[in-house]
Amino acid sequence: MTAPHRLRRYVLIAALASASVQAAEPHRHSAKSLPSPSSPTGPVEVALDEAMIARLPQVTATGEAHGRKLSCEGVALHELLRASGAMPAAPLRGADLARVAVVRARDGYRAAFSLAELDPSLGQHLVVLSRRCNGEALAAEDGPWRLIAPGESRPARWVRQVESIRVVDAP
């Protein structure tokens, strides 16, 4: 084989290899964004089932809201989301990192928490859903459920009168 033919052959092989890598590249990136096999896809409504919540590990969250000190017993939000199938039990990865829990109150107030900030292997942000504060059941103006997010600089995401929690993909 002459030198020009060998050169053309090497150029052709290099071009084919480059095209093959470029064709595979989008698939490699899209595979990373897929949810893990145990992850839910699409919106998930989280049931506020008192009996199921009572079976989950209970924690206490303390803080101050509107000049009032609170010590509330309840369940960590990430535990509720996992028990409801709205958040995988394994550490988050891929598309799960772009999901959020939207908490809605009876009066229309809403707050959102990314699953990544709640995941104990990532953000480790404790957020507690409670029915009892300071040793008493929540008053009607605060209940039936209340969300406490201790450690935040102000209680803007402490949601009173929680009526629903929904996990969705971030826009």
ChimeraX attribute file (.defattr): number of C-alpha atoms within 10 A of each C-alpha:
attribute: neighborCount
match mode: 1-to-1
recipient: residues
	/A:1	5
	/A:2	6
	/A:3	8
	/A:4	9
	/A:5	10
	/A:6	11
	/A:7	11
	/A:8	11
	/A:9	12
	/A:10	12
	/A:11	12
	/A:12	12
	/A:13	12
	/A:14	12
	/A:15	12
	/A:16	12
	/A:17	12
	/A:18	12
	/A:19	12
	/A:20	11
	/A:21	11
	/A:22	11
	/A:23	11
	/A:24	11
	/A:25	11
	/A:26	10
	/A:27	10
	/A:28	10
	/A:29	10
	/A:30	11
	/A:31	12
	/A:32	12
	/A:33	14
	/A:34	14
	/A:35	17
	/A:36	18
	/A:37	7
	/A:38	12
	/A:39	19
	/A:40	16
	/A:41	17
	/A:42	10
	/A:43	14
	/A:44	18
	/A:45	16
	/A:46	19
	/A:47	16
	/A:48	17
	/A:49	10
	/A:50	10
	/A:51	8
	/A:52	12
	/A:53	20
	/A:54	11
	/A:55	10
	/A:56	14
	/A:57	11
	/A:58	15
	/A:59	15
	/A:60	17
	/A:61	22
	/A:62	17
	/A:63	17
	/A:64	14
	/A:65	14
	/A:66	7
	/A:67	7
	/A:68	7
	/A:69	12
	/A:70	18
	/A:71	15
	/A:72	25
	/A:73	22
	/A:74	24
	/A:75	24
	/A:76	25
	/A:77	24
	/A:78	26
	/A:79	21
	/A:80	22
	/A:81	23
	/A:82	15
	/A:83	18
	/A:84	18
	/A:85	16
	/A:86	27
	/A:87	27
	/A:88	22
	/A:89	15
	/A:90	13
	/A:91	14
	/A:92	20
	/A:93	16
	/A:94	13
	/A:95	18
	/A:96	24
	/A:97	19
	/A:98	16
	/A:99	21
	/A:100	24
	/A:101	26
	/A:102	16
	/A:103	23
	/A:104	19
	/A:105	20
	/A:106	14
	/A:107	10
	/A:108	10
	/A:109	13
	/A:110	18
	/A:111	16
	/A:112	15
	/A:113	17
	/A:114	20
	/A:115	26
	/A:116	21
	/A:117	17
	/A:118	22
	/A:119	22
	/A:120	16
	/A:121	11
	/A:122	13
	/A:123	12
	/A:124	12
	/A:125	21
	/A:126	20
	/A:127	24
	/A:128	26
	/A:129	28
	/A:130	28
	/A:131	21
	/A:132	20
	/A:133	21
	/A:134	12
	/A:135	11
	/A:136	10
	/A:137	16
	/A:138	19
	/A:139	13
	/A:140	10
	/A:141	8
	/A:142	17
	/A:143	20
	/A:144	18
	/A:145	24
	/A:146	22
	/A:147	28
	/A:148	32
	/A:149	22
	/A:150	20
	/A:151	14
	/A:152	13
	/A:153	7
	/A:154	13
	/A:155	16
	/A:156	12
	/A:157	18
	/A:158	20
	/A:159	23
	/A:160	25
	/A:161	21
	/A:162	24
	/A:163	18
	/A:164	16
	/A:165	22
	/A:166	17
	/A:167	24
	/A:168	21
	/A:169	16
	/A:170	13
	/A:171	6
